[in-house]
Amino acid sequence: MKKLTILTLLTISLSGCQTQYLTEQGERLFGNVAGGCILGEVFFDDCKAGAAVAGTATIIDNQDND
């Protein structure tokens, strides 16, 4: 649960700031990995697995769009 709280705070702090730290594709990847972590934690008690699946799917999708 501590990891989930830290991840949520990190996501809010990066997305709430007006400075562009990440590219548009990086923001999409970061958001999808964070969402995957949350869903993985909720459904499977494994944040890493959810994040890995979401990140991999995003990367493959980005390759198809290029």
C-alpha positions as CSV (number, residue, x, y, z in Angstrom):
1,M,0.0,0.0,0.0
2,K,2.9,2.3,0.7
3,K,4.2,1.9,-2.9
4,L,0.7,2.8,-4.2
5,T,0.6,5.9,-2.2
6,I,4.1,7.0,-3.3
7,L,3.3,6.3,-6.9
8,T,0.0,8.3,-6.7
9,L,1.8,11.3,-5.2
10,L,4.5,11.1,-7.8
11,T,1.9,11.0,-10.6
12,I,0.0,14.0,-9.2
13,S,3.1,16.0,-8.7
14,L,4.4,15.4,-12.2
15,S,1.0,15.9,-13.9
16,G,0.1,19.0,-11.8
17,C,3.2,20.9,-12.7
18,Q,3.0,23.1,-15.8
19,T,6.7,22.5,-16.7
20,Q,7.1,20.0,-19.5
21,Y,9.3,17.2,-18.0
22,L,8.1,14.4,-20.2
23,T,7.2,14.2,-23.9
24,E,3.7,13.4,-24.9
25,Q,4.6,9.7,-25.5
26,G,6.4,9.6,-22.1
27,E,3.4,11.0,-20.3
28,R,1.2,8.3,-21.9
29,L,3.7,5.6,-21.0
30,F,4.0,6.9,-17.4
31,G,0.2,7.2,-17.0
32,N,-0.4,3.7,-18.4
33,V,2.3,2.1,-16.2
34,A,0.9,3.9,-13.1
35,G,-2.6,2.7,-14.0
36,G,-1.4,-0.8,-14.7
37,C,0.3,-0.8,-11.3
38,I,-2.8,0.2,-9.5
39,L,-4.9,-2.4,-11.4
40,G,-2.3,-5.0,-10.8
41,E,-2.3,-4.3,-7.1
42,V,-6.1,-4.3,-6.8
43,F,-6.8,-7.4,-8.8
44,F,-3.6,-9.5,-8.4
45,D,-1.7,-8.0,-5.4
46,D,1.2,-7.5,-7.8
47,C,1.9,-3.9,-8.8
48,K,5.0,-5.0,-10.9
49,A,3.1,-7.4,-13.1
50,G,0.4,-4.8,-13.9
51,A,2.9,-2.1,-14.6
52,A,4.9,-4.4,-16.9
53,V,1.9,-5.5,-18.9
54,A,0.6,-1.9,-19.3
55,G,4.1,-0.6,-20.2
56,T,4.8,-3.3,-22.7
57,A,1.4,-2.8,-24.3
58,T,2.0,1.0,-24.6
59,I,5.4,0.5,-26.2
60,I,4.1,-1.9,-28.7
61,D,1.2,0.4,-29.5
62,N,3.6,3.4,-29.9
63,Q,5.7,1.3,-32.4
64,D,2.6,0.6,-34.5
65,N,1.7,4.3,-34.6
66,D,5.1,5.4,-35.9
